[in-house]
Amino acid sequence: MKARALKKDKVNIITLGCSKNLVDSEVLSGQLVANEIDVVHENKKLDHNIVVVNTCGFIDKAKEESINTILDQLELKRRGKLDKVYVTGCLSERYRSDLESEMPEVDAWFGTMELPLMLKQFDADYKTELLGERLLSTPTHYAYLKISEGCNRTCSFCAIPLMRGQHVSKPIEELVAEAEGLVKKGVKEIMLIAQELTYYGLDIYKKRELAKLLDSLADVKGIEWIRLHYAYPTKFPLEVLEVMKRRDNICKYLDMPLQHASNNMLKAMKRNITREEISQLIHQIREQVPGICIRTTLIAGFPGETEDDIEELKEFLIEHKFDRVGIFTYSHEENTSAHLLEDDVDQETKELRAQEIMEVQQEISLEKNQEKVGKVLKVIIDKKEAGRYLGRTEFDSVEVDNEVIINTKMKLTIGEFVMVKITKAFDYDLEGEVVND
Ligand code: SF4
């Protein structure tokens, strides 16, 4: 025990939830490193003595995963393998007082906006000059860039504004500096993230400035791909499409969560948009940026959802043939306005509906992938697994979208771009061979 007390602290950060949380963990680790504290992400070697669990409080499943992770770490502490367990992130922000009494062995709890306070726990200073400095937890060729925090929308199902507060955009020059710093570390692809991407600028510039931000980021030398995640459809700033079309390093890719398509559901979800308006927007996007890949996410089983609503959603998917679709089952979250409604679709039905939707999408996805056979596409190499390389096209984001499987005897470098001729299509993946351009 004595020897242990002399050992230098080493902090392991465990991140749950979304890419926004991942960026927070990277910022925390950047600050710790600047204070000369050893820090690692998801340490498998178990040679650390302090753990920070960065939790997610988005939906039931995510909350359960976060709680189980904290309990596992507390068990390690009980067995003498850890000295301290700290908890931060959305779950901690939302349920801190309940959790504090349920898990008193946790050494300290922090909210989503308490980074300086957390650093104090480590006797570390919050260094404001470190603007955007992060210890990346992603492979060095890609990184997320969080352009704003919080959300001013009031979607009835969503607990995020309760945990992340009101929308705060980061100024363009800060984001450009952050992107330049990422390029110096070897990043070639940046993924713009926010709770609500298209609101960017309204708070600090009094107008939507996503297009201007994109133009500025596209000027940063060394960024080969810029990708847009989480664009709210209402009042979508159409000038973004003009920039996307004009700038070669902005991927023709848009992640636009729509949540549903039936007008009854859109109204109950307080999405401030109708099916007809969404359809019109999709037509405009596809017309202005031909070949664009549109990803969307949906919710099945919202209160009051009927079989007719699901049929309407299926028709909508067939009509618009989205390139990528993700689906969640509705989670009844306290303190949201939907919580006042009766959660009247049982879990089994929610799951069945989600499955039906994904079956419709599976056919669409296969059809779209088959259209790519014979084409030569630019692919970024992400990793090597089981003797094969796995990469992505500009139409695919990390983890959630298709991969391109490449069987080759050539030695490829992780993070390099290669031209690949697509030879085979699967439901959600492609296969191809490297060609010389
Ligand atoms: S726009 Fe997104 S983050 Fe904001 S309330 Fe709606 S679903 Fe939640």
Residues whose N, C-alpha, C, O or C-beta is under 5 A from the ligand:
A	BS01	SF4	C151 R153 T154 C155 C158 I160 Q195 E196 Y232
